[in-house]
Amino acid sequence: MPAKKTAPELPTDFTLDLKLDTLTIDEIEAIEEITGQPLDSLNKPGSKRAPMLKAMAYVVMKRKHPEFTIEDAGRLRLNLKGKAKADPTATNA
């Protein structure tokens, strides 16, 4: 009986930092297959972001973890970093 495949441990500090000029043709093709859209249409206003984020997370993680699957990418948590609004109750506000 074959051993049960276990999912890779997902990182807790995953950062999606992907420059388009670092993508291989295979990675671009994977993103387009996952999203069902051409790469240049994914950043247009009104387009869904989740398929694009999932596809990009998949190709980034696949580079270091060949066993990583698209299902694994869907389980990653986003930690959106950006400029937070100032706390009006803070003493330095």
WOPEHU-V605957 format. One record per residue. N is the residue number from 1. PHI is phi in radians with two decimals (NA if undefined). PSI is psi in whole degrees, 0 to 359 (none if undefined). D_FIRST is the distance of its C-alpha to the first C-alpha in whole Angstrom. Layout:
# WOPEHU-V605957
n: {N/N}
phi: {PHI/PHI}
psi: {PSI/PSI}
d_first: {D_FIRST/D_FIRST}
This chain:
# WOPEHU-V605957
n: {1/2/3/4/5/6/7/8/9/10/11/12/13/14/15/16/17/18/19/20/21/22/23/24/25/26/27/28/29/30/31/32/33/34/35/36/37/38/39/40/41/42/43/44/45/46/47/48/49/50/51/52/53/54/55/56/57/58/59/60/61/62/63/64/65/66/67/68/69/70/71/72/73/74/75/76/77/78/79/80/81/82/83/84/85/86/87/88/89/90/91/92/93}
phi: {NA/-1.19/-1.17/-1.22/-1.29/-1.75/-1.23/-1.15/-1.22/-1.42/-1.21/-1.66/-2.07/-1.14/-2.12/-1.58/-2.07/-2.26/-1.69/-1.03/-1.32/-1.70/-1.30/-1.47/-1.07/-1.08/-1.20/-1.08/-1.08/-1.09/-1.07/-1.18/-1.18/-1.14/-1.49/1.30/-2.41/-1.14/-0.96/-1.25/-1.63/-1.33/-1.86/-1.35/-0.97/1.59/-1.41/-1.20/-1.62/-1.02/-1.07/-1.16/-1.10/-1.10/-1.15/-1.20/-1.07/-1.04/-1.19/-1.17/-1.21/-1.10/-1.08/-1.72/-2.25/-0.99/-1.43/-1.11/-2.02/-1.12/-1.14/-1.07/-1.07/-1.19/-1.64/-1.21/-1.68/-1.52/-2.15/-1.30/-1.89/-3.05/-1.35/-1.40/-1.20/-1.15/-1.40/-1.19/-1.63/-1.19/-1.18/-1.71/-1.38}
psi: {128/149/143/130/127/145/144/151/127/140/150/347/37/130/124/91/97/121/131/329/358/355/141/167/320/322/320/317/319/316/316/324/317/317/337/19/155/148/319/349/354/345/11/147/136/351/149/138/328/314/322/315/318/315/318/319/320/310/325/313/327/333/319/336/87/336/355/137/168/328/321/319/324/341/357/145/140/138/88/124/139/186/118/151/146/141/115/345/354/150/338/11/none}
d_first: {0/4/7/9/12/15/18/21/24/27/30/33/35/34/37/38/40/40/43/43/44/41/38/37/37/34/34/37/35/32/34/36/33/32/35/37/40/42/42/45/45/43/46/48/50/48/45/42/41/37/35/37/36/33/33/35/32/29/31/33/29/27/30/29/25/23/20/23/23/26/24/24/28/29/28/30/34/37/40/43/45/49/52/52/55/58/58/62/62/61/64/64/64}
